[in-house]
Amino acid sequence: MTKRVGSPKLCITKTIIINKFTVISFLLSFFLFIGGSPLQSQNTSENALQKLSFLFDQIYNGPPQARWANSDSFSIVLRQLMDDFAGKELAFEQIPHLRYFTGENLRFRLVNWSVPESDGNSSYRGVLQVWNENKQNYICYTLNDISAYQPYPENVLYTPDNWWGALYYDCIEHKIGDRIYYTLLGLNTSVATYQQKVIDVFQIKKNGEVEFGASIFSSAPKYSDSKSSSNLKRIIFRFSRKTDMILRYDYQTYITQKGKKKIEVKDQMIVFDYLIPPAIHLLEECTYYVPSGGLYNAYVFMDDHWELQTEIIARNPNPKIPQKKKSTKPILYKPL
């Protein structure tokens, strides 16, 4: 079934130069927007969303030295709001450009954002609320990005405390046996010399624990510079900062072999550009990789895993073909 949906703790300390302005900004935003009363009424949720909208805007348009303080304040207010309104709808669409996904029956709620760094890179943050089936209550996690310290995460399982961060723009749900897996598509610009797009996966265990990564990929693309092509937990695409690449969930056509005959199969799939270096001597330098232009690969979900397909006929979707129902509400926009 496919639905579109919308180890010991690793302690990493980020060195931040704290000046008087940053401290004042944090304290003001914290006391101004947290307040002293619990968030319980509809009016309170609307007020909190307005406060979140202000803080979210300040992460990108406020003073650069206050970005992390504003991000931390945003996270605190967000967690309080999600805890007080656990299991209830929240109008996150009121916050322009915020990325969020809501699982079917509110099984999870994910809010995701980036924090621009002064060097032009970005770090990532998120708050993930999930349903604990065993205890019949909700658990809220803060996602702590370690992607800048983990250049090759393809074979690693992560937790919310140690999360290979990205700015997500799509989420696809699959049920495999009694487990539900959520496949995420996202962007990561934590490295100065190249950018990355990711196909990641997470699952929610019955006790509410969350695990990022799953061995449900047949293989990596042939050009991939992954250190290992087996037992993949996620797929990473590394390419030049001077270009962009297609990575999207779409209704397209792939060609497969049936006996001695090749046939065309139309299906939902994760379509992506085939990346190449501009010259043969740059094969090992992902910094220079660019889309080949007109040549695509894709992952098609079959037999409980993502199967790599290399012959793709990528055209615009036929509007007459009904798209499968989305069960999340993603807000899509051009990545910051």
C-alpha positions in Angstrom: 0.0 0.0 0.0 1.4 3.4 -1.1 0.2 6.7 0.2 1.6 10.2 -0.5 2.0 12.0 2.8 2.4 15.1 2.6 23.4 4.0 20.2 24.5 6.2 23.1 23.6 9.8 22.5 26.3 11.6 20.5 26.9 15.0 22.1 28.0 17.6 19.7 28.4 21.2 20.9 28.1 24.0 18.4 30.5 26.9 19.1 28.6 30.1 19.0 29.9 33.5 19.7 27.4 35.0 22.1 27.2 38.7 22.3 25.0 41.0 24.2 22.5 41.4 21.3 22.1 37.6 20.9 21.4 37.1 24.6 18.9 40.0 24.7 17.2 38.7 21.6 16.8 35.2 23.0 15.5 36.4 26.3 13.0 38.8 24.8 11.7 36.2 22.3 11.5 33.6 25.1 9.6 35.6 27.7 7.5 37.5 25.1 6.2 34.4 23.4 6.2 31.6 26.0 4.2 33.5 28.6 3.1 31.9 31.8 -0.2 30.1 30.9 -0.7 26.8 29.2 -1.8 26.7 25.6 -5.3 25.3 25.8 -7.9 27.3 23.9 -8.4 27.9 20.2 -7.5 31.6 20.7 -4.3 30.5 22.4 -3.3 28.2 19.5 -3.9 31.1 17.1 -1.8 33.4 19.2 1.0 30.8 19.4 0.9 30.3 15.6 1.3 34.1 15.2 4.3 34.0 17.6 5.8 31.1 15.7 5.3 33.0 12.4 7.2 36.0 13.8 10.1 33.8 15.1 10.2 31.8 11.9 10.6 35.0 9.9 13.3 36.2 12.2 15.4 33.1 11.6 15.8 34.2 8.0 15.2 38.0 8.0 16.3 39.0 11.4 19.9 39.9 12.5 22.3 37.1 11.5 23.8 36.9 14.9 20.4 36.1 16.4 19.4 33.2 14.0 20.2 30.4 16.4 18.5 32.2 19.3 15.4 32.7 17.2 15.5 29.0 16.0 15.8 27.8 19.6 12.9 30.0 20.7 10.8 28.8 17.7 11.5 25.2 18.8 10.5 25.8 22.4 7.2 27.5 21.5 6.5 24.8 18.8 7.0 21.9 21.2 4.8 23.5 23.8 2.1 24.1 21.2 2.3 20.5 19.9 2.3 19.0 23.4 -0.8 21.1 24.4 -2.7 20.2 21.2 -1.5 16.6 20.8 -3.9 14.7 18.5 -5.6 17.9 17.3 -5.2 19.7 14.0 -3.0 22.8 13.9 -3.1 25.4 11.1 0.6 25.4 10.3 -0.3 26.7 6.8 -0.7 30.1 8.5 3.1 30.3 8.7 4.5 31.2 5.2 7.1 28.8 3.9 7.1 26.4 6.9 7.6 22.7 6.0 5.3 20.4 7.8 3.8 16.9 7.3 0.9 15.3 9.1 0.5 11.5 9.0 -2.9 9.8 8.6 -4.9 9.8 11.8 -2.3 12.1 13.3 0.1 9.2 13.7 2.9 11.7 13.4 3.4 15.4 12.9 6.7 16.7 11.6 7.8 20.4 11.4 11.1 21.0 9.7 13.2 24.1 9.0 16.7 25.3 8.1 19.1 27.7 9.9 21.4 29.6 7.5 25.0 29.9 8.6 27.2 32.9 8.1 29.5 30.8 5.7 26.6 30.2 3.3 25.9 26.6 4.5 22.8 25.6 6.4 22.0 23.4 9.4 18.6 21.8 10.0 16.1 21.4 12.8 12.8 19.7 13.3 10.2 18.7 15.9 8.6 15.3 15.4 5.5 14.3 17.4 4.6 10.6 17.2 1.9 8.2 18.6 3.1 5.8 21.3 0.9 2.7 20.6 2.0 0.9 23.7 1.1 3.7 26.1 -1.6 5.3 24.0 -0.1 8.8 24.2 2.1 11.2 22.1 5.9 11.7 22.4 7.6 14.8 21.1 11.2 14.8 19.8 13.6 17.6 18.8 15.6 16.6 15.7 19.3 17.5 16.2 21.3 17.7 12.9 24.7 16.0 12.8 25.0 15.9 8.9 28.0 18.3 8.9 29.9 15.7 10.8 28.7 12.6 8.9 29.7 12.9 5.2 28.7 9.3 4.3 25.5 8.3 6.1 24.2 5.8 3.6 24.6 2.7 5.9 23.9 4.3 9.3 20.7 4.2 11.4 19.9 7.5 13.2 17.7 8.6 16.1 16.1 12.0 16.6 19.0 13.0 19.0 21.5 12.1 16.2 19.7 12.9 12.9 21.2 13.3 9.4 19.3 16.5 8.8 17.7 17.9 5.7 14.9 20.2 4.6 12.2 17.9 3.5 9.7 18.6 0.7 7.9 15.3 0.2 6.8 12.3 2.2 5.5 8.9 1.0 3.9 6.2 3.2 4.2 2.4 2.7 3.0 -0.4 4.8 5.3 -3.4 4.9 3.8 -6.2 7.0 2.8 -4.6 10.3 5.2 -1.7 9.9 4.7 1.7 8.3 7.6 3.3 6.6 7.7 7.0 5.7 10.1 7.9 2.8 11.3 11.5 2.8 12.8 13.6 0.0 15.0 16.5 1.1 17.8 19.0 0.5 21.0 19.3 2.5 23.5 22.2 2.1 25.7 21.6 5.1 28.9 21.1 3.1 30.7 24.1 1.5 31.9 22.4 -1.6 28.8 20.6 -2.9 25.1 20.2 -2.1 23.1 17.0 -1.4 19.7 15.6 -1.9 18.5 12.7 0.1 15.9 9.9 0.0 15.6 9.0 3.7 13.2 6.7 5.6 11.8 6.7 9.1 9.6 4.4 11.1 7.7 4.7 14.4 8.0 1.7 16.7 5.1 0.6 18.9 6.8 2.1 22.0 7.1 5.5 20.2 10.8 5.3 19.4 11.8 6.7 16.0 14.4 5.3 13.7 15.8 7.0 10.6 17.0 4.8 7.9 15.9 1.4 6.6 17.3 -1.4 4.4 14.6 -1.1 1.7 16.7 0.1 -1.3 17.8 -2.4 -3.9 21.0 -0.6 -4.8 22.6 2.8 -5.3 22.7 4.6 -8.7 25.7 3.5 -10.7 27.5 6.9 -10.4 27.0 7.0 -6.7 30.1 7.8 -4.6 28.7 5.9 -1.6 31.4 4.0 0.4 29.1 0.9 0.3 26.4 0.0 -2.2 24.9 -2.8 0.0 22.6 -2.7 3.0 21.7 0.9 2.1 19.6 2.8 4.7 19.2 5.9 2.6 20.3 7.3 -0.8 22.4 10.5 -1.1 23.0 12.5 -4.2 26.0 14.8 -4.2 26.4 17.5 -6.9 27.7 20.9 -7.8 26.5 24.0 -5.9 26.2 25.7 -9.3 23.3 23.5 -10.5 20.2 21.8 -9.3 18.8 18.3 -9.9 15.4 16.7 -10.2 14.4 14.5 -7.3 10.6 14.1 -7.0 7.8 11.6 -6.5 5.9 11.5 -9.8 3.7 9.4 -12.1 6.0 8.3 -15.0 7.0 5.4 -17.2 9.8 2.9 -16.8 10.9 0.1 -19.2 11.4 -3.4 -17.9 12.2 -6.8 -19.5 9.5 -9.4 -19.7 10.9 -12.6 -21.2 12.5 -11.4 -24.5 10.3 -8.4 -24.7 10.7 -4.9 -23.3 7.5 -3.4 -22.0 6.5 0.1 -20.7 5.1 0.3 -17.2 3.4 3.4 -15.8 3.6 3.9 -12.0 4.3 6.3 -9.2 8.1 6.5 -8.7 10.9 8.7 -7.3 12.4 10.2 -10.4 15.9 11.7 -10.4 18.5 13.1 -12.8 21.4 10.9 -13.8 24.4 12.8 -12.6 27.7 13.0 -14.5 31.1 14.8 -14.1 32.0 17.3 -16.9 35.2 15.4 -17.6 36.5 11.9 -17.1 39.3 12.9 -14.7 36.6 14.4 -12.3 34.9 11.0 -11.8 35.8 11.1 -8.1 34.9 14.7 -7.5 31.2 15.1 -6.7 31.8 18.9 -6.4 31.6 19.0 -10.2 28.7 16.6 -10.9 25.8 17.9 -12.9 22.6 16.4 -14.4 23.3 14.7 -17.7 20.2 16.3 -19.3 17.3 14.1 -20.4 18.6 11.0 -18.8 16.8 9.8 -15.6 16.7 6.9 -13.2 14.0 6.2 -10.7 13.1 4.1 -7.6 9.8 2.2 -7.9 8.3 0.6 -4.9 7.7 -3.1 -5.5 7.9 -6.3 -3.4 8.3 -4.2 -0.2 11.4 -2.2 -1.2 12.5 0.6 -3.5 13.8 -1.0 -6.8 16.2 1.0 -8.9 15.0 1.4 -12.5 17.5 2.8 -15.1 15.3 3.2 -18.2 12.8 6.0 -17.5 10.6 7.8 -20.0 10.1 11.0 -18.0 7.2 13.2 -19.3 4.8 15.6 -17.7 2.1 13.6 -15.8 -1.1 13.0 -17.7 -3.7 15.2 -15.9 -6.4 12.6 -16.7 -4.7 10.0 -14.6 -5.9 10.2 -11.0 -3.2 10.8 -8.5 -3.1 8.7 -5.4 -4.6 10.4 -2.3 -2.2 12.4 -0.1 -2.5 11.8 3.6 -0.2 14.7 4.7 -0.3 18.4 4.1 3.1 19.5 2.9 3.8 23.1 2.2 6.2 23.4 -0.7 8.4 26.3 -1.6 11.8 27.1 -3.0 14.4 26.0 -0.4 16.1 28.8 1.5 
